[in-house]
Amino acid sequence: MGQFLDSVPFSGIIRIRDMMYSVQNPFRLDQGDVSFDAPDTVKDAMRRAIDENRSHYLQTTGVPRLLELLADKLRSRNGIPIGSPDEVLVTTGGIHALFITCQALLEPGDEVIIPDPEWPPCGGNITLARGVAVPCPLHERLGWRYDLDQLASKITPKTRAIYLNSPHNPTGGVLTRADIEAIAALAARHGLWILSDEAYEDVVFDGTEHVSPASLPGMYERTISLYTFSKTYAMTGLRLGYVAAQDPLLRERMKKALFYTASNVASVVQFGGIGGLEGRQDTVAQYRQELQARRDLFYDGIRANAGSVFSGEPPRGAFYAFLRIDPSWVSPAGAKDSISWAMTEYLISRGRIGCVPGADFGANGEGYVRFCFARDRRELAGALASMQSIFNSDPIRNRPAARAAAQDS
């Protein structure tokens, strides 16, 4: 495994993080993190756990009360027919849930169809399990959803699973109920698993419906559902996730991977999760309402300040703006192999604006950049003002319309 790890790439987000540390007073729109604080119910529960000395080893799969609450949540809110809390495992964040799932499910050479573009740890975890990630494009013209015929064409005798991420990082696309039903039928017909990453299940806008594939008739038995507290309860740094699976053999394998990588998830954090689930849920709706307002603010600002360079429709879910770069834009540093990376480096160096190049999410992401609009309104406004300044400072180079006019003259 030692040398094999050399072949597993780091996400370019690590490179961007290092670049941002050298920037004074940056606008951190590169980070997929909200500016909200965790609810008081979470913090109070963690304080109580400390005061009550809840600092010792726990059951590997999770505190029983937390597992009960999660099973109830999955039944009532997601519509998944959980039979017992034993069908849920608590993990160190959503990325750990994906790791133990891939380790438990995949044999060397197994193929997993993944979206393109996609969150980089998806492919990385498949590769770590010695599987093969097979990209399938999402299409902007379809609201960043699949062409279902194209998805079906990616299935081979080696295909083991289809990985879904809806709402989607980085594009904000949301699969419709009809999409999910069609993909479920495809999986059933070919005997495939569905890996359903639902990290952004509570971040949907404009009345958009989130559908859990495992809630469909007959699908729980072939679906592994992955979740996190990070986005719903603003607990990104606390690292608390969970995974649900019906198959007992698969869960036993997952339990081994969980034990040998964490023994158990941090005790105090688990009690914080209990506090979040037992407390009032109005903060979740409040977060969503504020995120929609920030989305609208950011897109209005893009149209006003950088509309000649960036374009794209507001997402129906998640909290990212995945914006198309005008292909005629040229960096002041000169042409580069990747316009996504050129734009990212330009925004960081000239505007102090963090973002992530679309190319880091896959070949289909080249030509785009991702901004996180979950930052506070002041930071968003500052980033937008900085964009206006840098894109107006060199109008011939930065404004395609002006550049075209100059070339025609």
C-alpha positions as CSV (number, residue, x, y, z in Angstrom):
1,M,0.0,0.0,0.0
2,G,2.9,2.4,0.8
3,Q,4.0,3.0,-2.8
4,F,0.5,2.6,-4.1
5,L,-0.5,5.8,-2.2
6,D,2.0,7.7,-4.4
7,S,-0.5,7.1,-7.3
8,V,-3.4,8.6,-5.4
9,P,-3.5,12.4,-6.1
10,F,-4.1,15.1,-3.6
11,S,-6.9,17.5,-4.4
12,G,-5.8,20.8,-5.9
13,I,-7.8,22.4,-3.0
14,I,-4.7,21.7,-0.9
15,R,-2.6,23.8,-3.2
16,I,-5.2,26.6,-3.1
17,R,-5.3,26.4,0.7
18,D,-1.5,26.9,0.8
19,M,-1.8,29.8,-1.7
20,M,-4.4,31.5,0.5
21,Y,-2.3,31.4,3.6
22,S,0.1,33.8,1.9
23,V,-2.7,36.3,1.1
24,Q,-3.4,39.1,3.6
25,N,-7.1,39.8,4.3
26,P,-8.3,37.1,1.9
27,F,-11.9,36.4,0.8
28,R,-12.1,32.7,1.6
29,L,-14.7,31.7,-1.1
30,D,-12.5,28.6,-1.8
31,Q,-13.6,26.8,1.4
32,G,-16.7,24.7,1.4
33,D,-17.6,26.0,4.9
34,V,-20.4,28.1,6.2
35,S,-19.9,31.2,8.3
36,F,-22.7,30.1,10.8
37,D,-21.9,28.8,14.2
38,A,-23.2,25.4,15.4
39,P,-26.5,25.6,17.2
40,D,-26.5,26.2,20.9
41,T,-28.1,22.7,21.3
42,V,-24.9,21.2,19.9
43,K,-22.6,23.3,22.0
44,D,-24.5,22.9,25.2
45,A,-24.6,19.1,24.8
46,M,-20.8,19.0,24.2
47,R,-20.2,21.1,27.4
48,R,-22.4,18.8,29.4
49,A,-20.5,15.8,28.0
50,I,-17.2,17.4,29.1
51,D,-18.6,18.3,32.6
52,E,-19.9,14.7,32.9
53,N,-16.5,13.3,32.0
54,R,-17.8,11.6,28.8
55,S,-14.2,11.3,27.6
56,H,-13.7,7.5,27.5
57,Y,-14.0,4.8,24.9
58,L,-17.3,4.2,23.3
59,Q,-19.0,1.6,21.1
60,T,-17.2,1.5,17.7
61,T,-20.3,2.1,15.6
62,G,-21.6,5.0,17.8
63,V,-23.4,5.9,21.0
64,P,-26.7,4.0,21.2
65,R,-28.8,7.1,21.8
66,L,-27.2,8.8,18.7
67,L,-27.8,5.7,16.6
68,E,-31.5,5.6,17.7
69,L,-31.9,9.3,16.8
70,L,-30.3,8.8,13.4
71,A,-32.4,5.7,12.6
72,D,-35.5,7.7,13.5
73,K,-34.3,10.7,11.3
74,L,-33.6,8.4,8.4
75,R,-37.1,6.9,8.6
76,S,-39.1,10.1,9.2
77,R,-37.2,12.6,7.1
78,N,-35.5,10.5,4.4
79,G,-38.2,7.8,4.1
80,I,-35.6,5.0,4.4
81,P,-37.0,1.8,5.9
82,I,-34.4,1.4,8.6
83,G,-35.1,-1.8,10.5
84,S,-32.8,-1.3,13.5
85,P,-30.3,1.3,14.7
86,D,-27.6,-1.4,14.1
87,E,-28.0,-0.5,10.4
88,V,-26.3,2.9,11.1
89,L,-22.6,3.5,11.7
90,V,-21.3,6.8,13.0
91,T,-18.1,8.1,11.3
92,T,-15.5,10.8,11.5
93,G,-17.3,13.1,8.9
94,G,-18.8,12.2,5.6
95,I,-15.4,11.6,4.0
96,H,-14.7,8.8,6.5
97,A,-18.1,7.3,5.7
98,L,-17.1,7.1,2.0
99,F,-13.8,5.6,2.9
100,I,-15.2,2.7,5.0
101,T,-17.9,2.2,2.3
102,C,-15.3,1.8,-0.5
103,Q,-13.1,-0.4,1.6
104,A,-16.0,-2.7,2.4
105,L,-17.6,-2.8,-1.0
106,L,-14.9,-2.8,-3.7
107,E,-12.6,-5.5,-5.0
108,P,-9.5,-4.5,-7.0
109,G,-10.6,-3.4,-10.5
110,D,-14.2,-2.8,-9.6
111,E,-15.6,0.2,-11.4
112,V,-17.7,2.9,-9.9
113,I,-19.5,5.4,-12.1
114,I,-19.1,8.9,-10.7
115,P,-20.2,12.4,-11.8
116,D,-17.9,14.6,-13.8
117,P,-17.3,17.2,-12.3
118,E,-17.2,15.8,-8.8
119,W,-15.8,16.4,-5.3
120,P,-12.2,15.1,-5.5
121,P,-12.3,12.7,-2.5
122,C,-14.9,10.7,-4.3
123,G,-12.5,9.4,-6.9
124,G,-9.6,9.3,-4.4
125,N,-11.4,7.0,-2.0
126,I,-12.4,4.7,-4.9
127,T,-8.7,4.6,-5.9
128,L,-7.6,3.9,-2.3
129,A,-9.8,0.8,-2.3
130,R,-8.1,-0.2,-5.6
131,G,-11.3,0.4,-7.5
132,V,-11.6,2.4,-10.8
133,A,-13.6,5.6,-11.0
134,V,-15.4,6.0,-14.3
135,P,-16.5,9.6,-14.9
136,C,-19.8,10.4,-16.5
137,P,-20.5,14.0,-17.5
138,L,-23.2,16.1,-15.8
139,H,-24.6,18.7,-18.3
140,E,-25.0,22.4,-17.5
141,R,-27.8,22.5,-20.1
142,L,-29.7,19.9,-18.0
143,G,-29.2,21.8,-14.7
144,W,-26.1,19.8,-14.0
145,R,-27.9,16.5,-14.3
146,Y,-27.1,13.3,-16.2
147,D,-28.1,12.4,-19.7
148,L,-29.5,9.0,-18.5
149,D,-28.7,7.2,-21.8
150,Q,-25.1,8.4,-21.5
151,L,-25.0,7.1,-17.9
152,A,-26.3,3.7,-19.0
153,S,-23.6,3.5,-21.6
154,K,-20.9,3.7,-18.9
155,I,-22.0,0.3,-17.4
156,T,-19.6,-2.6,-18.1
157,P,-19.3,-6.1,-16.7
158,K,-16.8,-4.6,-14.2
159,T,-19.2,-2.0,-12.9
160,R,-19.9,-2.4,-9.1
161,A,-21.8,0.8,-8.2
162,I,-23.1,4.2,-9.3
163,Y,-22.1,7.0,-7.0
164,L,-24.7,9.8,-6.7
165,N,-24.1,13.2,-5.0
166,S,-27.3,15.2,-4.9
167,P,-27.4,18.1,-4.2
168,H,-24.1,18.2,-5.9
169,N,-20.7,19.6,-5.1
170,P,-19.4,21.5,-7.0
171,T,-22.2,22.4,-9.4
172,G,-25.3,22.6,-7.1
173,G,-27.3,20.4,-9.4
174,V,-30.1,18.4,-7.9
175,L,-31.4,15.1,-9.4
176,T,-35.1,15.0,-9.8
177,R,-37.4,12.2,-8.5
178,A,-37.7,11.0,-12.1
179,D,-33.9,10.9,-12.4
180,I,-33.5,8.9,-9.1
181,E,-36.2,6.5,-10.2
182,A,-34.6,5.9,-13.6
183,I,-31.1,5.4,-12.0
184,A,-32.6,3.1,-9.4
185,A,-34.2,1.0,-12.2
186,L,-30.9,0.9,-14.0
187,A,-29.1,-0.3,-10.9
188,A,-31.6,-3.0,-10.2
189,R,-31.6,-4.2,-13.8
190,H,-27.8,-4.6,-13.8
191,G,-27.4,-5.7,-10.1
192,L,-25.5,-2.6,-9.1
193,W,-25.1,-0.8,-5.8
194,I,-25.9,2.9,-5.4
195,L,-23.6,5.0,-3.2
196,S,-25.8,8.0,-2.3
197,D,-23.8,10.9,-0.9
198,E,-26.4,13.2,0.6
199,A,-24.2,15.7,2.5
200,Y,-26.2,18.7,1.2
201,E,-29.7,17.1,1.8
202,D,-30.9,20.1,3.8
203,V,-29.4,22.8,1.4
204,V,-32.0,23.0,-1.3
205,F,-33.6,26.2,-2.7
206,D,-36.8,27.4,-4.4
207,G,-38.9,24.5,-3.1
208,T,-36.6,21.9,-4.7
209,E,-37.2,18.3,-3.5
210,H,-34.4,16.1,-2.2
211,V,-35.0,12.4,-2.8
212,S,-33.1,9.7,-1.0
213,P,-32.6,6.7,-3.4
214,A,-32.9,4.2,-0.5
215,S,-36.5,5.5,0.1
216,L,-37.7,4.0,-3.2
217,P,-39.4,0.6,-3.2
218,G,-36.8,-2.2,-3.1
219,M,-33.8,0.1,-3.2
220,Y,-32.7,0.2,0.5
221,E,-31.2,-3.3,0.0
222,R,-28.9,-2.1,-2.7
223,T,-28.2,1.5,-1.5
224,I,-25.5,2.7,0.9
225,S,-26.5,6.2,2.1
226,L,-23.9,8.6,3.4
227,Y,-24.5,11.7,5.5
228,T,-22.8,14.4,7.5
229,F,-23.6,16.9,10.3
230,S,-21.2,19.4,8.7
231,K,-23.6,21.2,6.4
232,T,-26.9,20.8,8.3
233,Y,-25.6,21.9,11.7
234,A,-22.5,23.9,10.7
235,M,-20.2,21.3,12.3
236,T,-17.6,21.1,9.6
237,G,-14.6,21.0,12.0
238,L,-16.2,18.6,14.5
239,R,-16.1,15.8,11.9
240,L,-19.3,13.8,12.5
241,G,-21.0,11.7,9.8
242,Y,-22.9,8.5,9.4
243,V,-23.7,5.8,6.9
244,A,-26.7,3.5,6.6
245,A,-26.7,0.0,5.0
246,Q,-29.0,-2.9,5.3
247,D,-26.6,-5.7,4.2
248,P,-25.2,-7.2,7.5
249,L,-22.0,-8.6,5.8
250,L,-21.2,-5.3,4.3
251,R,-21.8,-3.5,7.6
252,E,-19.5,-6.0,9.4
253,R,-16.7,-5.1,6.9
254,M,-17.5,-1.4,7.4
255,K,-17.3,-1.8,11.1
256,K,-13.8,-3.3,10.7
257,A,-12.6,-0.4,8.6
258,L,-14.2,2.0,11.2
259,F,-12.5,0.3,14.1
260,Y,-9.0,0.2,12.5
261,T,-9.1,3.8,11.4
262,A,-10.8,5.5,14.4
263,S,-11.7,2.9,17.1
264,N,-14.7,5.2,17.8
265,V,-15.7,8.7,16.8
266,A,-14.7,11.4,19.4
267,S,-17.1,11.0,22.4
268,V,-17.8,14.6,23.0
269,V,-18.6,15.2,19.3
270,Q,-21.1,12.4,19.3
271,F,-22.9,13.9,22.3
272,G,-23.0,17.2,20.3
273,G,-24.7,15.3,17.6
274,I,-27.3,14.0,20.0
275,G,-27.9,17.6,21.2
276,G,-28.4,18.7,17.6
277,L,-30.9,16.0,16.8
278,E,-32.8,16.3,20.1
279,G,-33.0,20.1,19.9
280,R,-35.3,22.4,17.9
281,Q,-34.7,22.1,14.1
282,D,-35.7,25.7,13.2
283,T,-32.0,26.6,12.8
284,V,-31.8,24.3,9.8
285,A,-34.5,26.2,8.1
286,Q,-33.0,29.5,9.1
287,Y,-29.6,28.5,7.7
288,R,-31.2,27.4,4.4
289,Q,-33.2,30.7,4.1
290,E,-30.0,32.7,4.7
291,L,-28.0,30.6,2.3
292,Q,-30.6,31.3,-0.4
293,A,-30.4,35.0,0.3
294,R,-26.6,34.8,0.0
295,R,-26.9,32.9,-3.2
296,D,-29.1,35.6,-4.7
297,L,-26.8,38.3,-3.5
298,F,-23.8,36.7,-5.0
299,Y,-25.3,36.0,-8.4
300,D,-26.7,39.6,-8.5
301,G,-23.2,40.8,-7.8
302,I,-21.6,38.5,-10.4
303,R,-24.0,39.9,-13.1
304,A,-23.2,43.5,-12.1
305,N,-19.5,43.2,-11.5
306,A,-18.2,40.3,-13.6
307,G,-21.0,39.4,-16.0
308,S,-18.7,39.9,-19.0
309,V,-16.3,37.2,-17.6
310,F,-18.5,34.7,-15.7
311,S,-21.9,33.2,-16.5
312,G,-24.2,30.5,-15.0
313,E,-27.6,30.0,-13.4
314,P,-28.1,30.0,-9.6
315,P,-28.0,26.4,-8.2
316,R,-31.0,24.6,-6.9
317,G,-28.9,23.0,-4.1
318,A,-25.6,23.1,-2.1
319,F,-23.9,26.4,-1.6
320,Y,-21.5,26.8,-4.5
321,A,-21.5,29.0,-7.6
322,F,-20.0,27.0,-10.4
323,L,-19.4,29.7,-13.0
324,R,-18.4,29.4,-16.6
325,I,-15.4,31.5,-17.7
326,D,-15.7,33.3,-20.9
327,P,-13.4,31.3,-23.2
328,S,-11.9,34.5,-24.7
329,W,-10.6,35.7,-21.4
330,V,-6.8,35.7,-21.2
331,S,-4.9,36.0,-18.0
332,P,-2.5,39.0,-17.7
333,A,0.2,36.3,-17.0
334,G,-0.4,35.0,-20.5
335,A,-2.2,31.9,-21.9
336,K,-2.0,28.7,-19.8
337,D,-2.9,25.1,-20.4
338,S,-5.9,25.5,-18.0
339,I,-8.1,28.5,-18.1
340,S,-9.6,27.4,-14.8
341,W,-6.3,27.4,-13.0
342,A,-5.3,30.7,-14.7
343,M,-8.4,32.4,-13.5
344,T,-8.0,30.9,-10.0
345,E,-4.4,32.2,-9.7
346,Y,-5.4,35.5,-11.1
347,L,-8.3,36.0,-8.6
348,I,-6.1,35.0,-5.7
349,S,-3.0,37.1,-6.6
350,R,-4.8,40.2,-7.9
351,G,-8.1,40.1,-6.0
352,R,-7.4,38.2,-2.8
353,I,-10.4,36.0,-3.8
354,G,-10.3,32.3,-3.0
355,C,-11.9,29.9,-5.4
356,V,-11.3,26.4,-6.8
357,P,-10.6,25.7,-10.5
358,G,-13.2,23.6,-12.2
359,A,-10.5,21.4,-13.6
360,D,-9.8,20.1,-10.1
361,F,-13.2,18.4,-10.1
362,G,-12.7,16.5,-13.4
363,A,-12.2,17.1,-17.1
364,N,-15.8,18.3,-17.5
365,G,-15.1,21.0,-15.0
366,E,-12.4,22.7,-17.1
367,G,-13.5,26.2,-18.1
368,Y,-15.3,26.8,-14.8
369,V,-14.5,28.0,-11.3
370,R,-16.2,27.3,-8.0
371,F,-17.0,29.9,-5.4
372,C,-18.6,29.2,-2.0
373,F,-21.4,31.6,-1.2
374,A,-21.9,30.3,2.3
375,R,-19.5,32.9,3.6
376,D,-21.0,35.9,5.5
377,R,-22.5,38.7,3.5
378,R,-19.7,41.2,4.2
379,E,-17.1,38.7,2.9
380,L,-19.2,38.1,-0.2
381,A,-19.6,41.8,-0.8
382,G,-15.9,42.3,-0.4
383,A,-15.1,39.6,-3.0
384,L,-17.6,41.0,-5.5
385,A,-16.1,44.6,-5.1
386,S,-12.6,43.2,-5.6
387,M,-13.8,41.4,-8.8
388,Q,-15.2,44.7,-10.1
389,S,-11.9,46.4,-9.4
390,I,-9.6,43.8,-11.1
391,F,-11.8,43.1,-14.1
392,N,-12.2,46.9,-14.7
393,S,-8.5,47.6,-14.2
394,D,-7.5,46.0,-17.6
395,P,-10.7,46.2,-19.7
396,I,-9.1,45.1,-22.9
397,R,-7.7,41.9,-21.4
398,N,-10.5,41.2,-18.9
399,R,-13.6,42.1,-20.7
400,P,-14.3,40.0,-23.7
401,A,-16.7,42.5,-25.4
402,A,-14.2,45.3,-25.1
403,R,-11.4,43.1,-26.3
404,A,-13.4,42.0,-29.4
405,A,-14.2,45.6,-30.1
406,A,-10.5,46.6,-29.9
407,Q,-9.6,43.8,-32.3
408,D,-12.2,44.9,-34.8
409,S,-11.0,48.5,-34.8
